[in-house]
Amino acid sequence: CQLTALNKETTMQYRNLGRAGVKVSPLCLGTMNFGPRTSEEDSFAIMDRALDQGINFFDTANIYGSKVHVGYTEEIVGRWLAQGGRRREKVVLATKVYNTMGDGPNERGLSARHIRLAAEDSLRRLQTDHIDLYQMHHVDRSVPWEEIWQAMEQLVREGKILYAGSSNFAALHIAQAQCSAGQRNFMGLVSEQSLYNLRDRMIELEVIPACREYGLGLIPWSPLAGGMLAGGVIDATSGRRAHEWVQDALPKYRDQVEAYESFCAEIGRAPADVALAWLLKNPDVTSPIIGPRTMEQLEGALAVLEMELSDEDMARLDEIWPGPGGEAPEAYAW
């Protein structure tokens, strides 16, 4: 890791994004709340504070903000970048392509046509001339890898994207992508963005080993399991912890949630902090995505960078939230 002094309050340990040379912060600022749940003014303040504290990795997607209109969140990020002050130069900017962006049959997926047009639209909304990390938001089984990589290679040649990444890929898809890229003498994927948290650990079976084998940085999304690991879930009446999907899942996980919150109280740390610290302890994780809706939530996440869980703490967490048993095939076969 590269240790960089920022100010009197904190330091930031940057790490490579997978096997790529670019350095990113150990927390990635997710922007999905910007627009629909967080005002533009507050979004600007959160991005300013994050950058001031050394978070240089910002993640968005062309579909974010669609409850207002598609592309709305990218537009907010673009207006923030356009203020200058070397914001664009300081930020490693990631966005995504795949989701439906219009009514036409070619306004979704990973066809070369859609990749090209979606990239141009994202560049316009983000008010920048290049995207540092262009991620496929989901696998598209209907499009051959030759077509996908041809489109990505063209964008790289034109300087419109620098790196390609994936999101929600299985290990099989990562292997297929990298084998195809290798045949073309193309770098291929440098990162995978996956659902990963104490509750949702299925990627430990095959996705994490695949990322390690192919040199992909792992970017976990939903580190708090949709709010279930944020604390106060059982009696929640408002906020993300009261969301229908969290409360619907609660009966299945009630005993574990109660044990988890008791453990966090025992060690004197907030449940949300423990969930993030658990991810940061994993050497296979590059940068968990934090998606603050408020400045308070951002400050809470920043404090986790100074937190260290002991081996005993990690063992207790494994008891409460057991994983799939390790990596495949040993996890399920001799």
Backbone hydrogen bonds, N-H to C=O, Kabsch-Sander energy under -0.5 kcal/mol:
donor,donor_aa,acceptor,acceptor_aa,energy
2,Q,14,Y,-2.0
3,L,1,C,-0.6
4,T,2,Q,-0.6
4,T,12,M,-1.9
6,L,10,T,-1.0
7,N,10,T,-1.4
12,M,4,T,-1.8
14,Y,2,Q,-2.2
14,Y,12,M,-0.8
15,R,24,V,-2.6
17,L,22,V,-1.9
18,G,16,N,-1.3
19,R,215,G,-2.3
20,A,17,L,-1.8
24,V,15,R,-3.0
28,C,288,P,-2.7
29,L,57,F,-2.9
30,G,28,C,-0.8
30,G,290,I,-4.0
31,T,59,D,-1.5
34,F,31,T,-1.9
35,G,38,T,-2.9
37,R,33,N,-2.1
38,T,33,N,-2.0
43,S,39,S,-2.7
44,F,40,E,-2.5
45,A,41,E,-1.9
46,I,42,D,-2.3
47,M,43,S,-2.5
48,D,44,F,-2.6
49,R,45,A,-2.4
50,A,46,I,-2.7
51,L,47,M,-2.4
52,D,48,D,-2.5
53,Q,49,R,-1.8
54,G,51,L,-1.5
55,I,50,A,-2.6
56,N,54,G,-0.8
58,F,56,N,-0.6
58,F,92,V,-2.1
59,D,29,L,-2.9
60,T,94,A,-2.1
62,N,96,K,-1.3
64,Y,61,A,-1.1
66,S,63,I,-1.3
68,V,65,G,-2.0
69,H,65,G,-2.2
71,G,62,N,-0.9
71,G,64,Y,-0.5
72,Y,69,H,-1.9
73,T,64,Y,-1.6
75,E,71,G,-2.0
76,I,72,Y,-1.9
77,V,73,T,-2.5
78,G,74,E,-2.6
79,R,75,E,-2.4
80,W,76,I,-2.0
81,L,77,V,-2.6
82,A,78,G,-2.2
83,Q,80,W,-1.2
84,G,81,L,-1.8
87,R,84,G,-1.1
90,K,86,R,-1.7
91,V,87,R,-1.2
92,V,56,N,-4.0
93,L,91,V,-0.9
94,A,58,F,-2.5
95,T,133,L,-2.0
97,V,135,Q,-2.3
101,M,107,E,-3.0
102,G,107,E,-0.6
107,E,104,G,-1.4
109,G,98,Y,-3.8
115,I,111,S,-2.8
116,R,112,A,-2.2
117,L,113,R,-2.4
118,A,114,H,-3.1
119,A,115,I,-2.1
120,E,116,R,-2.0
121,D,117,L,-2.3
122,S,118,A,-2.5
123,L,119,A,-2.6
124,R,120,E,-2.0
125,R,121,D,-2.5
126,L,122,S,-2.8
127,Q,123,L,-0.7
127,Q,124,R,-0.6
128,T,123,L,-1.7
131,I,160,K,-2.5
132,D,93,L,-0.9
133,L,93,L,-2.2
134,Y,163,Y,-2.8
135,Q,95,T,-2.7
135,Q,133,L,-0.7
136,M,165,G,-2.6
137,H,97,V,-2.7
137,H,135,Q,-0.7
141,R,139,V,-0.6
143,V,140,D,-1.5
147,E,144,P,-0.7
148,I,144,P,-1.8
149,W,145,W,-3.0
150,Q,146,E,-1.8
151,A,147,E,-1.9
152,M,148,I,-2.4
153,E,149,W,-3.0
154,Q,150,Q,-1.8
155,L,151,A,-1.8
156,V,152,M,-2.2
157,R,153,E,-2.8
158,E,154,Q,-1.9
159,G,156,V,-1.4
160,K,155,L,-2.4
161,I,155,L,-1.1
162,L,131,I,-1.7
163,Y,132,D,-1.7
164,A,188,G,-0.7
165,G,134,Y,-2.2
166,S,191,S,-2.4
167,S,136,M,-1.3
168,N,193,Q,-2.4
174,I,170,A,-2.0
175,A,171,A,-2.5
176,Q,172,L,-2.7
177,A,173,H,-2.7
178,Q,174,I,-2.4
179,C,175,A,-2.4
180,S,176,Q,-2.2
181,A,177,A,-2.4
182,G,178,Q,-2.5
183,Q,179,C,-1.7
184,R,180,S,-0.9
184,R,181,A,-0.8
185,N,182,G,-1.4
186,F,181,A,-2.7
190,V,164,A,-2.2
192,E,217,G,-2.8
193,Q,166,S,-2.0
194,S,192,E,-0.7
194,S,219,I,-0.8
196,Y,194,S,-0.5
196,Y,221,W,-1.6
197,N,200,D,-1.7
201,R,199,R,-0.9
204,E,201,R,-1.9
205,L,202,M,-1.7
208,I,203,I,-2.7
210,A,206,E,-2.1
211,C,207,V,-2.6
212,R,208,I,-2.4
213,E,209,P,-2.5
214,Y,210,A,-2.4
215,G,211,C,-0.9
216,L,211,C,-2.8
217,G,190,V,-2.9
218,L,284,D,-0.6
219,I,192,E,-2.8
219,I,217,G,-0.6
221,W,194,S,-3.0
225,A,222,S,-1.9
227,G,224,L,-1.2
228,M,225,A,-1.5
229,L,224,L,-2.4
230,A,227,G,-1.6
236,A,233,V,-1.4
242,A,239,G,-1.6
243,H,240,R,-1.3
246,V,243,H,-0.6
247,Q,243,H,-2.4
248,D,244,E,-2.6
249,A,245,W,-1.2
250,L,246,V,-1.2
252,K,249,A,-0.8
253,Y,249,A,-1.2
253,Y,250,L,-0.5
254,R,250,L,-1.4
257,V,253,Y,-3.0
258,E,254,R,-2.7
259,A,255,D,-2.2
260,Y,256,Q,-2.8
261,E,257,V,-2.8
262,S,258,E,-1.9
263,F,259,A,-2.3
264,C,260,Y,-2.6
265,A,261,E,-1.9
266,E,262,S,-2.1
267,I,263,F,-1.9
268,G,264,C,-0.6
268,G,265,A,-0.5
269,R,264,C,-2.4
272,A,230,A,-0.6
274,V,270,A,-2.1
275,A,271,P,-2.3
276,L,272,A,-1.8
277,A,273,D,-2.8
278,W,274,V,-2.3
279,L,275,A,-1.3
280,L,276,L,-2.4
281,K,277,A,-1.4
282,N,279,L,-1.5
285,V,282,N,-1.7
286,T,218,L,-2.7
287,S,218,L,-1.2
289,I,220,P,-2.8
290,I,28,C,-2.8
290,I,288,P,-0.6
298,L,294,T,-1.5
299,E,295,M,-2.6
300,G,296,E,-2.1
301,A,297,Q,-1.9
302,L,298,L,-2.4
303,A,299,E,-1.7
304,V,300,G,-0.7
304,V,301,A,-0.9
305,L,302,L,-1.4
306,E,303,A,-1.5
307,M,304,V,-2.1
314,M,310,S,-2.3
315,A,311,D,-2.1
316,R,312,E,-2.1
317,L,313,D,-2.3
318,D,314,M,-2.0
319,E,315,A,-1.6
320,I,316,R,-1.9
321,W,317,L,-3.3
328,A,205,L,-2.9
331,A,327,E,-1.9
332,Y,329,P,-1.9
333,A,329,P,-2.1
